[in-house]
Amino acid sequence: MTRLLLHAPTEDELARMYWELAKLGAPGAGAQRPWEYEPRSREELTCLAAEMCRYDARLLTILVSWLGQRWAELNPLRLRVEMRRMRAPQALCVVLAFVRSAAVDPELRRLVAYVSAGVLPARPVERFFFDSERPGSRLAERNLGRSLIEYSRWGFLGLERPQTDVFRKTDVGRYDRASRVDLLRRLAKQRGELTLATYVAELDHAVSRPQAVKDARAAGLLLRGTKRGGKWLWPVPGLRVTLGPAPLVAHTARGEARADQLADEQGTLLSEPDEHGWIGVRAGGRSWRLKAASLRVIDADAALPRAPRSDEPAARRRPKAAKLAVVSR
């Protein structure tokens, strides 16, 4: 069986793909340059474009935007037949996942489910785009472990959010839960505390505030303050907390158990959150493992270094020795 994509696409071949898609109504231009391919159907062209878009993020946007408008014109069975010729059929599943995320249509959901049926995620996990950032670079370190759910569902890592409307600049794509929690934990560890606005901005506003609160709890962070002005702390040993209210659930060697007797007790943190969000706490004369949602901060200032406030009078921000020198004059 002849493979669809024969080699990494050249600039001429990408321009030709833009041109071919534009003929079918896609938001692109391109040019009718020579290439080795002779797609005999829209379905074959779609699969070939899905493979090529791993080399060009702009092509991914063009393909997602076009399919978002013309998906009903495709033959699902013909798509599955052409997918057999793809080196990585998961690439088309990624494209269709973005199309589905951008529209609420039961028929589209059924088409995507049918076309993707039986396709396994890529193994081992790899980056979706071949020209991603260099390993070990600052950008690679910043993006470590982060991925949109449309990529990770099919065994890829990727952060590029294609646009469903290139004129309105409408992005589509959601970060998966593991990526969000990992990012939040790393931000909180680095800074000690942060606001949800900072976290949401780091994710390019791809999550809502209620979802951000759930993520903070899942990451094991503790709320300091209330309402929108509150900050979320990375729990550290020695931090004083109040437990409750009931119902309280503790993690024991035998599994989870109710610990409502601890409601309104005060305790001291013994550890940072583990990978599942359980935190060691000393309360009621015993050691417990509780979730962040069961803990309220008492004296966060004692565990966090306090920087001088910019609105404090200059005299109050001077070291004590400098103040004594002024008085002695």
N, C-alpha and C positions, 0 to 999 in steps of 0.2 A: 504494500500500500504506500503510495507516494505521500510524503509529508506535505502539509500545507506550507509551512514556512521553511524555506530551504537554507537560510542563513540569516545572520543579523541584518536587518534592513539598512540600506544606504539612505543618504539624504534624498536621492532621486526617487527611491522606492517609497519613502514616507510621503514625499510630495505627491506621488501618483495615488497613494492610498487616500490622502486628503481629497484629491480630485474625484476619485471614484465615489467616495461617500457623498461629496457635494452634489454629484449628479443625482443622487437619491434623496436629496433634501437636507443633508447634514450641514451644520454651520461652519463650513470651512471652505478653503479655496484650493490651494495646491496647484499642480500643473500636470499636464499629460505627458509625463516623461516616460522613457522606456523602462520596462521591468520584465521579469521572467514569468509572471503569473497571468493566468487567464481564468479568473473566477467565472463560473458558469451560472451562478445564482446568487441571490442576496445572502442566503445562508452561508455559502462558501466564503463570500466576501466578509461577512460578519466574523466568522471564525478566524480568518486570516488577519483581520484587523485586531482581534482580541489578542492574538499572539504578538503582533507588532507593537501593541501599546505598552508592552513590558519594556520597550526600548525608548518610549516617548510618552511622557505624561500628558502632553497636549492632545495626543491622539486618543488617550483614554477619555478626556473630557468630550471630544468631538463624538466619539462612539457612544458614550453614555447619553449625551444630549440627543443624538439622532434616534437611538433605540427608545428613549423615553417618549418620543412622538410617534414612532413607526413600528413598535414592537408587534402590533396586531397584524402587520403585513407579512410576518415571518412564519414559516412552516416549522413548528416545533420538532416534528419527526425528522425533517431534513437537517435541522440544526444538530440533532443527536448523531445523525449519520456522518456529518462533516466533522464533528468533534473527535471522531475516532482517528482522524488524520492529524490532530494537534499533538505537539510534543507535551504540552501541559494544558489539558482541557479545563483544568481549574481556573485558568485565566478567563475563559468565557463565563464561568460561574461567578467570578469576582465582578465582571462587568455587569452581569444581570442582577447581582446583589445590589449594586449601586442604583440601577434602574428601579428595582423594587423599592428601595429605601426612599426614593424620591416621589413615589406615587402610591395612592391607596386605591387599588383596583383588584377585586377578587380574581378576575380572569388573568391579570398579570401575575398574581401570586401563583396561580395554578400553572401557568406557562413556565415560570422560573422553577417551580418544584419539579415539573416533568423533565425539563431539559437537564436539570442538575441531578436527577435521581441516579444513584449508583456511582457517582463520582466521589472518590475519596480525597481528603485533603492531601496536599503535597507533603511528602516526607523524604528527608528531614525538612524542617521549616526553613524557608529561604526568603530573601527580600523579593518583593514583587518586581521592582524596577532594577534592571541590571546596572544602571549607572547611579546607584545610590551613593550616599556619602562614604568617604574612605574609612575603613575600620581603624579605630583608635583615634579618630579626629575628635575635636570638641563637639561637633554636631552629632557625630555617631554616639558619643557618650551621653549627650543630652537626650537623644531619642532612644537610648537603650531600653528594650523591653516594651516600647510603646507601639501600638498598632491600632488601626481602625478595624472594627468588627467585620466589615465586608472583606478585608484581606485575611484576617486571622481565621475566620471560619473555614477557609480553603487552604490553610497551611502556609500562608505568606505573612510577611511583615511589611507594612506600608503606612505612611502618614499622608500621602497625597489625596486631597479631597477633590474629586472632579466636580465640574459645574454642570448642572442640568439645564441651565439657561446661560449661555455665554454672554448674552446682552445684559441681563439683570445681575450677573455674577452670583448666581445662587449655588452655593456649595452643598454637597451631600456627603454623608459619611458620619459614622458614630464610633467613638473609641470603645473598645471592649472593656469589660469590667476589670479584668486583671491589669490592663494597661493603666486605667484610671487610678486604681488603688495603689499600684506601684509608684506612679508619678506622685500621688499625694503623700505617700509615706516618705519619699526621698525629699520632697520640698519641705515637709515638716521637720525632718531630721536636720536638714541644712540650716533652716531658719529658726527653729525652736517653736515658732508660732506663725500662723498666717491666717488671712481672711479667705472666705470662700470666693470673694471677687477675684483675688489673686489666682486661685486655683482655676476658676472658670476661664479667666483670661489666658492662662497657660494652655488651655485646651481649645483656644480659638472660639470660645463661647458655644462649644458643641454639646454642652450638657446644661440642663436647667438647674435652678437653685435647689429645688427639692431633691433632685438626683445628687447634687453636690453634697447635701447634708447626709444622704444615705452612704455616699462614698466615704465621707469623713468618719462616720461610725464604723464602716467596714474596715477602714485603715487603722482603727484603734485610737483615733485622736479624741481629745477631751475638749469640750467647749468651755471657754473662759469668757464670762459675760453672757449677755442675752441678746436676742433679736439680731438685727442685721449688723450691729456694731461689734458683735462677739468675735473672738479669735479662737482658732483651733490649735491646741498645743500637742506637741509630741510628748507622750508620757515618759517621765524619767524617774528612776528610783529615788525615793525620799519625798516625792510630791504628796501633799496631804489632800485627801478626798473624803467626800461623804457618799455613802452607799445608798442606793434606792432611787426612787420608791419601789415598792413591791409591784409586781412579782420580780424576784431576783433569781437568776439561773447561774449556777457555778459549774465549772468544769472539774470533774474528779477523775480518779483512775478508772472508775467504772462507767464513766460517761457523764452526761449532764444531769444535774440534780437541782431541785429548788432550794433556795437559801433565803427565804423571806425573813428569817429572824435577824438578818443583817441590815434590814431597812432602817435608815436614819443613823446607822453607826458611822463613826469616823474611822478612817484607816490610812495606811501609808503604802505607797506603791513600792513593790519589791523588784519589779522588772519592767522592761519595755514590752510593747505588744509583740506576740509571736506572729507567725505568718497567717494564723487564723484569727488574729485580733484579740486573743485572750491575754489578760494582764494580771501579773501576780500582785496580790494585795494582802497586807497584814491587817486584820480587823477581828474584833471579838476574841482576841487571844489565839487566833489561828491564822494560817496562810490559806488564801483562796485564789482561784483564777476566775476572773470575771470579765465581761465585755465592757467596752468603753461606755456604752449607752447606760450602764448601771452605775456610773461614777460621775460625781460632780466635784469640780475643783474648789478647794478651800483657799490655799495660799500659794497660788502659782508664782507670785513674785519671788518667793523664797527659792524657787528652783530655776528661775530664769535670770540671766544677767540683765540689769536695767541700764539702758543708755540714757544720758541726760536729755531731757525734753528741751526742744528748741525754744519753747515759750517760757522757760524758767528764767528768773533774773540771773544776770551774769555772776553776781556775787555768790548765789546759791550753788552755781555750777563749778566755782573755783575749788581747788584742793584746800583742805583745812590749813595746811602750812602757809599757803599764799595769803589766806585771810588773816592769820595771826601777824604776818609781816606788815600788813597794812595798818592793823591796830597799833602795833608797836611804834609807828611813826608819830 
